[in-house]
């Protein structure tokens, strides 16, 4: 097994290899084009080679990171990612003073594993394929670790809506924690609104509808009711202060809620006796859209 390293990371790698307590042969060579010195550690150990082969793969296209490593704690994953970025190219980002790392390889599986580790470490990333004629395709990953360049090079083309003819089934899946991680054009996204139960989805729809209703109510009162009230001279006096009397909008509430739980909540607030009640009977009737006076008249008839 051979481990190459450039001068910039030589001392760090040497200290790690010394901790292995293995017999190591060391030698140096230079790159033909850049004349940059590369130092190698050669280790002959059958059990170590077998362990690396079974867990991390072999050759350029078969490298991978095992699941048990990807499931480590976040602080451990950051140590691995930091070591990985030592062999990546550091480049300037779009924002002044920002930067990101780029790593090239012909092994797509390795980059998939690294992107998963970057995601678990809290860093955005993007994988891009760079075609090379007559040779194996080259892949590279960009990892943004400085917190400034959080947009991993996404072009505006991702946001263009394209209409396509489609007549096949559409599936609505669900996951327990309501979030689902997807990848598009090499970028990782967290998809929301993936609910494990129908009631949870209905609850969100109800909340969205209520927010829309509040917005609509505010607009109606400001743009329609208030001007009409002003023209009709609808004013009240609070002491010496003159205030415009704008009509309120009363919505039907019961159709938006889980009726059983809603009624049980009202009964609990009503209490077993007038002394323990936290709301009045009139409020309960009003909340259920029942006319208090009409019901009293019907009871008197009986």
Buried (B, 14 or more C-beta within 10 A) or exposed (E): BEBEBBEEBBEEBBEEBEEEEEEBEEEEEEEEEEEEEBBBBEBEBEEEEEEBEEEBBEEEEEBBBEEEBBEBEEEEBBEBBEEBBEBBEEEEBEEEEBBBBBBEBBBBBBBBBBBBBBBBBEBBBBBBEEEEEEEEEEBBBBBBBBEBBEEBBBEEEEEEEEEEEEEEEEEEEEEEEBEBEEEEEBBBEEEEEBBEEEEEBEBEEBEEEEEEEEEEBEEBBEEEBBEEBEEEEBEEEEEEEEEEEBEEEEEEEEEBBEEEEBBEEBEEBBEEEEEEBEBEEEBBBBBEEEEBEEEEEEEEEE
